[in-house]
Amino acid sequence: RLPAGKDSELLTSRFMAGFLLVTLLTILPASGHLVGGGRHPASRIRAPGARADGAAAAPTFESKLRHFAPAADLPALRTEAARLENDLQSAVEEQDFAAAAMLRDDISQLRQKDPAFLASNLRERLQALVRREAYGEAAT
């Protein structure tokens, strides 16, 4: 048994370790990098329309619109995303990081279908760039 006061410190440190791990799991797959500096083998496969130099072709506005869920489906999509976020929090608290990573990916897929979420992210990104006075980057 830990001395009084140490229980909460231990719980906080475990939560923070779990949160950090889930955060890293969010960043690493998006970059295509593996721990140890390698590249994921699937990152060598080019999507149709991808450039030979590895840079992705910029998606058109119309192609982005096709990925959004119909307006009638948005309430159910948002309810499911909220449920998955609760499950993610539980998985982190239980230190089930494999389940947390899968839930994180599921949430990300749902959010990509929600125009309100993407608009909010864009607004936050633009505000951060403007605060840094990175107007050229904000324009792209």
Residue pairs with C-beta under 8 A, 6 or more apart in sequence:
2 10
14 95
15 92
15 93
18 92
18 93
18 95
18 97
18 100
19 92
21 97
21 100
22 88
22 92
22 97
22 100
22 101
22 104
25 97
25 100
25 101
25 104
26 104
28 34
28 35
29 40
29 105
32 39
32 40
32 43
33 39
33 40
34 40
46 52
47 56
49 57
50 56
50 57
51 57
67 112
67 113
68 113
68 114
68 115
69 77
69 113
69 114
74 114
74 116
77 110
77 113
77 114
78 114
80 110
81 107
81 110
81 111
81 114
84 103
84 106
84 107
84 110
85 107
87 99
87 103
88 100
88 103
88 104
88 107
91 97
91 99
91 100
91 103
92 100
111 117
111 118
112 118
126 138
129 135
129 137
129 138
130 138
